Amino acid sequence: MHSHHSHSVDYVAHGVDSLEDIVARAVKMQFKLYCLTEHMPRLDPKYLYPEEITGKSDIDLKTLQMKFRGFLKHASEIKKRDYSTKFIIGTEVEGCDTRHIAYAKELMGQNSEVLQFCIGSMHHVNGIPIDFNQEEWLKALEVAGNNLKQLVIDYFEQQFIMISELKPLVVGHFDLFRLYCSKDVFIDTNSGQRVEHTHPAALCAAEASFIDLWPEVKSLALRNIKFIASYGGLIEINTSGLRKKLRDPYPGREFAILAKSVEGTRFVLSDDAHGVAHVGVCYNEALAYIDKVIQLDRLHFIEDTSGNIGVNSISVEDLKSQPFWNRYNAVLQGDSR
């Protein structure tokens, strides 16, 4: 079994448990591959999260740089150990603006002896975080003219800049904007504008089918998916969406099925762990999603052959019969005792 995306409290302020504890959990569950992918440092204090702010922004930004250097050293030490689990080192890069995209390129080049791949992700739209809390998501919606369609259009436009410039091997949580689409926010199904629940065309944002409602959104998502396929990128099925009580992992079924329809699309699996309890989180549900909902024939994964990163795959039928599941479920059962 595989996960291509993880974090720890040692190197990201919103983490829960140490990198050593997360690694131990992955080994205990008998993952075949587990990727260590802490966030790249951000360069502008406006992108700092509340738990990272001390009141001295220059020191806060230097702390991010220091932690990232610590991660590279620590992850390199872990990779050298004789574990049954294979660890590959990457980083989750920020597509928040062109400066950070350029810095991500620089960072990958400067640390090519350690960093083997990157995850290209969007956490901000128009400079506002969309995955931190409901309040910030609503600010992002406001900046987009209180229009959900516009927010999603802005997201996909910004994502396209990131994937065009970086061509990340893995594209992270493809439709992260879904996270805080609340049942308490209502939108006009035609325009996407935020409205009162009494509006005749009102629909709660949590129930919005973006592709069916807005052809513009489908067109942009399809453009991005085709580009990812064109350069050999991988779209992660990220189970943190399930952990955070969404109906589906990322990408949700409408975007996942759209991606599946594009020739060359390849999916990988990630838990996006930030703590021990997140390692392999909701993998049983993810397997059902892969097999029954989006009905994939094969699941892909990256592999390290003598320092060279390649992509391999396994049939979903073989995936379902792997010994991993017995060990995984035994560990989960042990936790519940």
Summary of the structure (lengths in Angstrom):
residues: 337
radius of gyration: 19.5
end to end distance: 24.3
largest distance: 62.6
contacts: 1145
relative contact order: 0.13
helix: 45%
strand: 19%
